[in-house]
Amino acid sequence: MIVVTIIGLLGALAIPAFNKVRASAQDKAVTNNIRLLAAAADQYYMEKGTGAVAFTMLVGSSYYVKSFSLVANESYPNYYTAGQPIIVSGIAGVRTISYGN
């Protein structure tokens, strides 16, 4: 009985810590994806002499970002504009990250 109680107590302490580490890792991976998209958008702006680009012009086998995968079911903007922050929402259904200005 004491062993079961100790295991239950350890589990109660470990699960919130695991969830916090998992959320932090997801946020870092999403931030890296945003940085990759921002760099690709900047390259596009310079090459094309424009200040806006669609997501579909950045990601694909013949574009700037060859492969791209979601980390935690987040949603990225469809369009990027120079000088505007990139806002990714719905990370694990609850968090939002803003990158840039």
Summary of the structure (lengths in Angstrom):
residues: 101
radius of gyration: 19.1
end to end distance: 56.7
largest distance: 71.2
contacts: 255
relative contact order: 0.16
helix: 50%
strand: 20%
